[in-house]
Amino acid sequence: MCLGIPGKIVEKFEVGGLEMGKISFGGLIKEVCLAYVPEAEVGDYAVIHVGFAISRI
């Protein structure tokens, strides 16, 4: 069982060819990997688990 937390994508960027993003969790900003949801755009919401976006909402 996992605990996925929804957050809003506020920025997208690449690091070494890997798609990354800054996600807002009610004002707390964290960097996460967006490789599993390449269709996600700034303004979308995604479910985050251990630093990876696992689905777009």
C-alpha positions as a Markdown table, in Angstrom:
| # | Residue | x | y | z |
|---|---|---|---|---|
| 1 | Met | 0.0 | 0.0 | 0.0 |
| 2 | Cys | 1.3 | 3.5 | -0.8 |
| 3 | Leu | 0.5 | 7.0 | 0.3 |
| 4 | Gly | 0.2 | 9.2 | -2.8 |
| 5 | Ile | -0.2 | 12.9 | -2.1 |
| 6 | Pro | -1.8 | 15.3 | -4.7 |
| 7 | Gly | 0.0 | 18.4 | -5.7 |
| 8 | Lys | -0.1 | 21.1 | -8.3 |
| 9 | Ile | 2.7 | 21.3 | -10.9 |
| 10 | Val | 4.1 | 24.9 | -10.8 |
| 11 | Glu | 7.2 | 24.5 | -13.0 |
| 12 | Lys | 8.7 | 21.9 | -15.4 |
| 13 | Phe | 12.4 | 21.5 | -16.3 |
| 14 | Glu | 15.0 | 18.9 | -17.3 |
| 15 | Val | 18.0 | 17.6 | -15.4 |
| 16 | Gly | 20.3 | 15.4 | -17.4 |
| 17 | Gly | 17.6 | 14.6 | -19.9 |
| 18 | Leu | 15.1 | 13.6 | -17.1 |
| 19 | Glu | 11.9 | 15.6 | -16.9 |
| 20 | Met | 11.5 | 17.1 | -13.4 |
| 21 | Gly | 9.0 | 19.5 | -11.9 |
| 22 | Lys | 8.3 | 21.7 | -8.9 |
| 23 | Ile | 5.1 | 20.7 | -7.1 |
| 24 | Ser | 3.1 | 22.7 | -4.7 |
| 25 | Phe | 1.5 | 20.9 | -1.7 |
| 26 | Gly | -0.6 | 23.7 | -0.3 |
| 27 | Gly | 2.3 | 26.2 | -0.5 |
| 28 | Leu | 5.2 | 23.7 | 0.3 |
| 29 | Ile | 7.3 | 23.3 | -2.9 |
| 30 | Lys | 9.1 | 20.1 | -3.6 |
| 31 | Glu | 11.1 | 18.8 | -6.7 |
| 32 | Val | 9.8 | 15.6 | -8.2 |
| 33 | Cys | 10.5 | 13.4 | -11.2 |
| 34 | Leu | 7.8 | 13.6 | -13.9 |
| 35 | Ala | 9.2 | 10.8 | -16.1 |
| 36 | Tyr | 6.1 | 8.6 | -15.5 |
| 37 | Val | 3.7 | 11.4 | -16.6 |
| 38 | Pro | 5.3 | 13.1 | -19.6 |
| 39 | Glu | 1.9 | 14.5 | -20.7 |
| 40 | Ala | 1.6 | 16.6 | -17.4 |
| 41 | Glu | 1.8 | 20.3 | -17.9 |
| 42 | Val | 2.2 | 23.3 | -15.5 |
| 43 | Gly | -1.1 | 23.9 | -13.8 |
| 44 | Asp | -2.1 | 20.2 | -13.7 |
| 45 | Tyr | -2.4 | 18.2 | -10.5 |
| 46 | Ala | -0.5 | 14.9 | -10.0 |
| 47 | Val | -0.3 | 12.2 | -7.4 |
| 48 | Ile | 3.2 | 12.1 | -5.9 |
| 49 | His | 4.8 | 9.1 | -4.2 |
| 50 | Val | 8.3 | 9.1 | -2.8 |
| 51 | Gly | 9.5 | 11.8 | -5.2 |
| 52 | Phe | 7.8 | 10.5 | -8.4 |
| 53 | Ala | 4.6 | 11.7 | -10.0 |
| 54 | Ile | 2.7 | 8.5 | -10.6 |
| 55 | Ser | -0.5 | 9.8 | -12.2 |
| 56 | Arg | -2.1 | 13.0 | -13.5 |
| 57 | Ile | -5.4 | 14.1 | -12.0 |
